[in-house]
Amino acid sequence: MSDFPTTRITVPAAELDRLSFCDTDPGALAEWVIALPMANTTDTAAQVRQATWEIARLDVTAEARMALLEQIRPILHYLCARLDRNAATSHAHGDAIARLAQRLQTNLCSGYKSVVVAGLAARSAGARGLDRDLLPQAIHRALSDLSRTLLRTLQFYVEPADRLWFELNQLYLLAERLEVAETRVEDAENHERPVTTPTSAYLRSLLLACCKPNQMRYRQLAEVFNCLEDWCRFVTLEPDATSALFAVDLESDQGPVYKRLMHEAVEPRGIRTDVLVYQIESYLRDLPAEIRVPEGTSEPQLHHLAEAWGEMRPRSHRRTDTSGTIKVCVGLRSAHYFLSGGLEFQDLLDDPDNLVKQELNPFLLDPETRERHRPHGTKDVWDDAFDVGGRIPENPNVADPDGVLRRAREQAKARGRAAQPAGDTDGERSSHQIFDTTAIDTSPGGYQIRWNDPLPPQLQTGEILAMREASDNRWCVAVIRWIRQNQDGTAMGIELLAPRAVPVAVRVIQKVGGPTSYARALMLPELAPIDQPATLITPRLPFQAGQKIHLYKQGVRSTAQLTKCVLKTESVNQFTYRMLSGYLENAQVTLKMSDL
């Protein structure tokens, strides 16, 4: 039996004679665990972190170390679950909390890897009495807990730690060579399938890496990870990678890639996902399927997974390298604020006269200045707007457009609200902040940008952005499609939804009960070249296709019906719609770019 794989797995030196916090036996460790201050998660996690660090370095037999690790593993998983929940909801300290959970799990993995190395050494030396289940169980535990460290890195859009994939690959290769890859191992920390194999534990990491995780959110990745506990039975690893969509090299420090992109692999394995994709698609079409889908899993998420695991899609547009500053604001609330010319939402509802500033947007310049900046012979698409032309003259007799905003804030101060100009206070900057980003490349569909500032907490895939080039005062509307962090910083892919938008207020018309409160929304014009009708971007809840809504714009309330949801993310929905009453009344709305 070759010990080549084990010599390349990193384990800490066994340099401790005893534990500093209790006697070196499972019973004493169990009593220590019971006495932990569970009400204080951070303090308890720090103590368990030190305990796992010592257990991984304890000079004992493989069986003794395994018994100690099995005793502390349940409480460690419980603490990691609590820390992960806190990290997901903490805006200020999420990264620090996640790092603590990651260190806990990494220490536990180090202990199990030490068991693997020591157990294999004893087996190679011909030691008698070695538990035959020790190696498959230790390999399974190491693969399972390493997969959780991988999940955490993907949830925060960061690259996996050095050697993470190498050790995952090497542990599975060792299981193959020991012929224990399909050995059934019981794991009480699993939810759906308490008995799994080292192969399924390894496949969990592979499939998680193949699902385009940089296009998914924190919660979505956690849901996929839990589903994979059961779904791995529909996926196979094969020595012949010829017909597989994905492949992995077990002798590399790389995760899975598309098979056609793999070159000169030493120990290639093909990852066959076609049966899993068939199961997901059958479920989506209400056909007979064996796959179990947890309640609450959204159809868009399942479609994403079927696409990610089912085909290699080429880029629809060629990217062109570019440079320059792109100004970005994050979230529907901030996008609505800047598209409204810098007025708070309530001000727009309270006083329709404040909408003069909204109507001036996206110029943010007086007509004479716009003429000087306009290329000779060109026509601004906003010149013939159906509502701008009718409701506001070409020169609305506002010599100082910023004065409208200033007066609105003075009125807000009189009502007891904060009224300082944007950027003058820390509170205002954090409420509606503009970030300077750097464009990396561009395509007809959007941009790749690099984030230069600290990431705001709401920055996730599926979030709405308003963005503009530094030389253009007009805001475009976009959505974040993917996020990736590495040593160079944070890069993200931005899909443009519309080059212009009109900020409005909407609320659902309820059949029973009083009216609901107005919510921010954006009207996007029809884009005839790509056959995209006029649409409305709303918050995710409570808006649904088929609902009738009140649409408030320029002091006029209209009635409309949401017809079809064309985009659904964790933050917003995008609907086509038709007007039912009001000054926009027609059978189908005709808000076009040529009218704006």
Secondary structure as the mmCIF struct_conf table of DSSP 4:
data_model
#
loop_
_struct_conf.conf_type_id
_struct_conf.id
_struct_conf.beg_label_comp_id
_struct_conf.beg_label_asym_id
_struct_conf.beg_label_seq_id
_struct_conf.end_label_comp_id
_struct_conf.end_label_asym_id
_struct_conf.end_label_seq_id
HELX_RH_AL_P HELX_RH_AL_P1 PHE A 4 THR A 7
TURN_TY1_P TURN_TY1_P1 ARG A 8 ARG A 8
BEND BEND1 ILE A 9 ILE A 9
STRN STRN1 LEU A 16 LEU A 16
BEND BEND2 ASP A 17 ARG A 18
BEND BEND3 SER A 20 CYS A 22
BEND BEND4 THR A 24 ASP A 25
HELX_RH_AL_P HELX_RH_AL_P2 PRO A 26 ILE A 34
TURN_TY1_P TURN_TY1_P2 ALA A 35 ALA A 35
BEND BEND5 LEU A 36 LEU A 36
TURN_TY1_P TURN_TY1_P3 MET A 38 ALA A 39
HELX_RH_AL_P HELX_RH_AL_P3 THR A 41 ALA A 56
TURN_TY1_P TURN_TY1_P4 ARG A 57 ARG A 57
STRN STRN2 LEU A 58 LEU A 58
BEND BEND6 VAL A 60 VAL A 60
HELX_RH_AL_P HELX_RH_AL_P4 ALA A 62 THR A 89
TURN_TY1_P TURN_TY1_P5 HIS A 91 HIS A 93
HELX_RH_AL_P HELX_RH_AL_P5 GLY A 94 SER A 124
TURN_TY1_P TURN_TY1_P6 ALA A 125 GLY A 126
BEND BEND7 ARG A 128 GLY A 129
TURN_TY1_P TURN_TY1_P7 ARG A 132 ASP A 133
HELX_RH_AL_P HELX_RH_AL_P6 LEU A 134 GLN A 155
TURN_TY1_P TURN_TY1_P8 PHE A 156 TYR A 157
STRN STRN3 VAL A 158 VAL A 158
HELX_LH_PP_P HELX_LH_PP_P1 GLU A 159 ALA A 161
TURN_TY1_P TURN_TY1_P9 ASP A 162 ARG A 163
HELX_RH_AL_P HELX_RH_AL_P7 LEU A 164 ARG A 177
TURN_TY1_P TURN_TY1_P10 LEU A 178 GLU A 179
TURN_TY1_P TURN_TY1_P11 ALA A 181 GLU A 182
STRN STRN4 VAL A 185 GLU A 186
TURN_TY1_P TURN_TY1_P12 ALA A 188 GLU A 189
BEND BEND8 HIS A 191 GLU A 192
BEND BEND9 PRO A 194 PRO A 194
STRN STRN5 VAL A 195 THR A 196
HELX_RH_AL_P HELX_RH_AL_P8 PRO A 198 CYS A 210
BEND BEND10 CYS A 211 CYS A 211
HELX_RH_3T_P HELX_RH_3T_P1 PRO A 213 GLN A 215
BEND BEND11 MET A 216 MET A 216
HELX_RH_AL_P HELX_RH_AL_P9 TYR A 218 TRP A 231
HELX_RH_3T_P HELX_RH_3T_P2 CYS A 232 PHE A 234
STRN STRN6 THR A 236 GLU A 238
BEND BEND12 PRO A 239 PRO A 239
TURN_TY1_P TURN_TY1_P13 THR A 242 SER A 243
BEND BEND13 LEU A 245 LEU A 245
STRN STRN7 PHE A 246 ASP A 249
TURN_TY1_P TURN_TY1_P14 LEU A 250 GLU A 251
BEND BEND14 SER A 252 ASP A 253
STRN STRN8 VAL A 257 TYR A 258
HELX_RH_3T_P HELX_RH_3T_P3 LYS A 259 LEU A 261
BEND BEND15 GLU A 264 GLU A 264
BEND BEND16 VAL A 266 GLU A 267
STRN STRN9 PRO A 268 ARG A 272
HELX_RH_AL_P HELX_RH_AL_P10 ASP A 274 LEU A 284
TURN_TY1_P TURN_TY1_P15 ARG A 285 ASP A 286
TURN_TY1_P TURN_TY1_P16 GLU A 295 GLY A 296
HELX_RH_AL_P HELX_RH_AL_P11 GLU A 299 GLY A 310
HELX_LH_PP_P HELX_LH_PP_P2 ARG A 313 ARG A 315
BEND BEND17 SER A 316 HIS A 317
STRN STRN10 THR A 320 ASP A 321
BEND BEND18 GLY A 324 GLY A 324
STRN STRN11 THR A 325 VAL A 330
BEND BEND19 GLY A 331 GLY A 331
HELX_RH_AL_P HELX_RH_AL_P12 LEU A 332 LEU A 339
TURN_TY1_P TURN_TY1_P17 SER A 340 GLY A 341
BEND BEND20 GLY A 342 GLY A 342
HELX_RH_AL_P HELX_RH_AL_P13 PHE A 345 ASP A 350
HELX_RH_3T_P HELX_RH_3T_P4 PRO A 352 ASN A 354
HELX_RH_AL_P HELX_RH_AL_P14 LEU A 355 LEU A 360
TURN_TY1_P TURN_TY1_P18 ASN A 361 PHE A 363
BEND BEND21 LEU A 365 LEU A 365
HELX_RH_AL_P HELX_RH_AL_P15 PRO A 367 HIS A 373
BEND BEND22 ARG A 374 ARG A 374
HELX_LH_PP_P HELX_LH_PP_P3 PRO A 375 PRO A 375
TURN_TY1_P TURN_TY1_P19 HIS A 376 GLY A 377
TURN_TY1_P TURN_TY1_P20 VAL A 381 ASP A 384
TURN_TY1_P TURN_TY1_P21 PHE A 386 ASP A 387
HELX_RH_AL_P HELX_RH_AL_P16 VAL A 388 ARG A 391
BEND BEND23 ILE A 392 ILE A 392
BEND BEND24 GLU A 394 ASN A 395
BEND BEND25 ASN A 397 ASN A 397
BEND BEND26 ALA A 399 ALA A 399
HELX_RH_AL_P HELX_RH_AL_P17 PRO A 401 ALA A 414
TURN_TY1_P TURN_TY1_P22 ARG A 415 GLY A 416
BEND BEND27 ARG A 417 ARG A 417
HELX_LH_PP_P HELX_LH_PP_P4 GLN A 420 PRO A 421
TURN_TY1_P TURN_TY1_P23 ALA A 422 GLY A 423
BEND BEND28 ASP A 424 THR A 425
HELX_RH_AL_P HELX_RH_AL_P18 ASP A 426 SER A 431
BEND BEND29 HIS A 432 HIS A 432
STRN STRN12 PHE A 435 SER A 443
TURN_TY1_P TURN_TY1_P24 PRO A 444 GLY A 445
STRN STRN13 GLY A 446 TRP A 451
BEND BEND30 ASP A 453 ASP A 453
HELX_LH_PP_P HELX_LH_PP_P5 PRO A 454 PRO A 456
TURN_TY1_P TURN_TY1_P25 PRO A 457 GLN A 458
TURN_TY1_P TURN_TY1_P26 THR A 461 GLY A 462
STRN STRN14 ILE A 464 GLU A 469
TURN_TY1_P TURN_TY1_P27 ALA A 470 SER A 471
HELX_LH_PP_P HELX_LH_PP_P6 ARG A 474 TRP A 475
STRN STRN15 CYS A 476 ASN A 486
TURN_TY1_P TURN_TY1_P28 GLN A 487 ASP A 488
STRN STRN16 GLY A 489 ALA A 498
BEND BEND31 PRO A 499 PRO A 499
STRN STRN17 VAL A 502 VAL A 508
BEND BEND32 LYS A 511 GLY A 514
HELX_LH_PP_P HELX_LH_PP_P7 PRO A 515 TYR A 518
STRN STRN18 ALA A 519 LEU A 524
STRN STRN19 GLU A 526 LEU A 527
HELX_RH_3T_P HELX_RH_3T_P5 ALA A 528 ILE A 530
TURN_TY1_P TURN_TY1_P29 ASP A 531 ASP A 531
STRN STRN20 GLN A 532 GLN A 532
STRN STRN21 THR A 535 PRO A 539
BEND BEND33 ARG A 540 PRO A 542
TURN_TY1_P TURN_TY1_P30 ALA A 545 GLY A 546
STRN STRN22 LYS A 548 LYS A 553
TURN_TY1_P TURN_TY1_P31 GLN A 554 GLY A 555
STRN STRN23 VAL A 556 LYS A 568
BEND BEND34 GLU A 570 SER A 571
STRN STRN24 VAL A 572 SER A 581
BEND BEND35 GLY A 582 GLY A 582
TURN_TY1_P TURN_TY1_P32 TYR A 583 LEU A 584
BEND BEND36 ASN A 586 GLN A 588
STRN STRN25 LYS A 592 LYS A 592
HELX_RH_3T_P HELX_RH_3T_P6 MET A 593 ASP A 595
#
